[in-house]
């Protein structure tokens, strides 16, 4: 099972602008993501944005692959 992380509108806009990082303040729901997991990143309406490495410790929570 792949873990999903949901980002807010600002996070989705960052990804659309090809920014490779999403900050913790833009993450809405991490469900059961563990540090170091490769997660599916979804936008505010559930649309798939991409895959990223998840970190719960860093201010940069998602780093796109």
HELIX and SHEET records of a PDB file:
HELIX    1   1 UNK A    9  UNK A   16  1                                   8    
HELIX    2   2 UNK A   24  UNK A   26  5                                   3    
SHEET    1   A 6 UNK A  21  UNK A  23  0                                        
SHEET    2   A 6 UNK A  60  UNK A  64 -1                                        
SHEET    3   A 6 UNK A  48  UNK A  54 -1                                        
SHEET    4   A 6 UNK A  38  UNK A  42 -1                                        
SHEET    5   A 6 UNK A   4  UNK A   7  1                                        
SHEET    6   A 6 UNK A  27  UNK A  29 -1                                        
END                                                                             
